[in-house]
Every structure is written in C-alpha cells, then in structure tokens.
C-alpha cells in the first residue's frame, strides 16, 4: 500500500503546465514569432558555433552580449540581465524582490504567465480589467497597493499600447516596483529602458523571440538599475543563457540593425493590410502596435477550429476580461492573411 504524501501548496495546486501544440498546419499564427525570417548574422553564428567547443559552459555573465545590449540600449552592461526568455527574468524578479504573500497587480487580459509566475512564487495575482479601449486602468492598478505592478506595452493579447502620459503617471506613483514588459516594443517604437535605469524601481524586460526571429534560442533580457539587476541575478541561477544563444544574439545586435528595421517596416505594412482585410468582412480588430492582431469573435474555439481546418493555427482566448472571446493572430505573409480572411468570412456568413 502506498500513501500519497505529496500535497502542493494552496495557490500552486491549480496551476496548469503551459503547453500549446498547434499540430500540422501550413501557417502557425499562434505564437507571435517572426514569420518574415530570422536575424541573418545570428543564423551564421549558429553554424559557426557548431564547429567550436560545445563541451564548455557559456560565459557566466553573458559578457559579450551584455556589452552589445548595453551599447544598443544606451545603458551599462551591469544594468542588463539575460535569461532563458524574458519570462525567466520575470519569474526570477518575482522570486527575488518581494516577500511571499505579496500582491502582483496586472492589467487583464495580459500575458498569461504573469499570474502563473506570481502563484508559482507564492505571490497573489491581482487582475485589474483594462478600460474598454484596452488601455490599462492606471488608477485601478495603483489602488491595489500591490508592491509589484506588471504592465505589458504593447499588451498581449490585444496589441494595445499604453498612453505615454498614463504610463508616466503609473511610474511616478507606483508604491514600489513596476515590471514593464516590452516584448513587442520594437514594433511600437518607443522603449523605457534608459528611464528604467534612472528611476531605479522599474524593470524593463525584452526578448529575442519576436522581432529578431530567434524564439528557438530562448533568450530574453531585463534592463534596470545595477542594484536591481544584481538582486534578480541571485534568484536566476547560473548559465540560464546558453552559449549558442549568446553568440547568435550578440552577432544580431551588432550586425543586423538594418535587417531589423526593414523587417519591422514590413510587419507594420502587413499589419495594416491585414486589419483592413478583416474590417472588410465585418470584423473589428483591436488597434495593435505589435506583430499580431487581437480580433474579437463570438466563439473563439469555433473560429480557431475552422481556421485550423484551413491549415492556419491561431490562439483562442475565451471569456477574457473586457473583450470576451478573442483570437490572437500573428501578422504573416499575404498568403497567410488571405487564408485567415477567407476562413473568417465563412464564419461570418
């Protein structure tokens, strides 16, 4: 006879393993990865690395990449922290900077792992519904008194960007820490990275998974004051950035800025074309500054299933705060857009 003595703690017990499988499709528009290619210098660095010495550990502090990111963002290397995706930086920061039982407030809906990481680190997630236009309720976030306020701009899954004046008010009045998720900021065009360093109580998180087209390398980074970064680094653990990712990202940052600018311009052009096509068949996509569109629908699972049968994977959100059912659809090449529009036109009939 065996006895099950394992009992997960309250708040953790009901968490689900994050697992999304698109299945075999022609176009995967569910992950917001770059469908227009990957940074070419990074791809070359991957090939060259294979001829090196994979038996060695990566550099402990991603020295070369820290320097490259610092030069690009106008900050010092000790104000940059790498991680296994930007979600690793967020997870480590929650673990490092507040006591168990503390609140984490966030505009809802938003990046699904925010509440997950809060609960996993024995913190209390406090969702604050966005305003009707998808912008964050700054007064509502501040009213929670939460020592950590998380805000993604552009937000996910809506793509809505925060008003600069409203964001200033949040940063000015936040009681303790603000985690500013800029995973899609390259498409929006205005980062608060240097301001985060100057303020001292703001952590900006960024990623190579979206605009740079390097999601498979699992690389993100945080920017903040040197003191803040040092405390988060204690919780992160060693070697979270593998040697291949470090080398590839360093090459991309130093050599592929023109490629990045051209790719972003393409995404913006295709985003507007895609939105207009959806409006022509009766849908009203949200005003997105990211590389995806949030599209309110009456039945998200039904719409996603119809598109899957047409060879297109999208992400379905049901009963989300403010928006209800929503499809999040990555901006892709014209053929992918046509496939989505044809499918949703059938649904609207």
PEVENKA-V611026 format. One line per field, one symbol per residue. ss: DSSP state (h for helix, s for strand, l for the rest). phi: phi as a letter, one per 20 degrees, with the letter a starting at -180 (. if undefined). psi: psi as a letter, one per 30 degrees, with the letter a starting at -180 (. if undefined). A space follows every 10 residues. Layout:
ss->???
phi->???
psi->???
This chain:
ss->llllllllll llllllllll llllllssll lllllllllh hhhhhhhhhl llllllllll llhhhhhhhh hhhlllhhhs sssllhhhhh hhhhhhhlll llssssssll llhhhhhhhh lllssssssl lllllllhhh hhhllllsss ssllllllll lllhhhhhhh hhhlllssss slllhhhhll llhhhhhhhl lsssssslll llllhhhlls sssllhhhhh hhhhhhllll llhhhhhhhh hhhhhlhhhh hhhhhhhhhh hhhhhhhhhh llllslllll lssssslllh hhhhhhhhhl lsslssssss lllsssssss lllhhhhhhh hhhhhhhhl
phi->.ddeeecgfg negefdffbc cfmfcfcedd dmfeedodgf ffffffffff eecffefffg dkgffgffff ffemcegfdc cebfnfffff gffffedcfg nfecebfdfb gffffffgff dmddfcfcgf ffenffefff ffffmffcdd bdbgecdenf effgfffgff ffdgfbccdd edgdfgfenb edfffgfffn dcdedcbefd ffmcgfelcc bdcafgffff ffffefnelf dfffffffff fffecdffgf ffffffffff ffffffffff dnecfffddd dbcecfcfbf gffffffffe ncecddcdlf gmemfbddcf fcfgffffff fffffffff
psi->kkkjfkjklk eeegkkkjjk jfljlejjgf fgljggllke eeeeeeeeef gbiffkllke gheeeeeeee eefhlleggk kllilffeee eeeeeefllk flkjklkkla kffeeeeeef ghljkjkjkl lfgflkjeee eeffgkfkkk kkjkljgefk kkkeeeeeee eefkfdkkjj jhfgfefegj lgeeeeeeef gkjkkllgfd efhheffikl llkaleeeee eefefellhf jleeeeeeee eeeffgeeee eeeeeeeeee eeeeeeeeef gglikljkga glkkjkleje eeeeeeeefg gkklkkkkhl kefbkkkjjk kaleeeeeee eeefeeef.
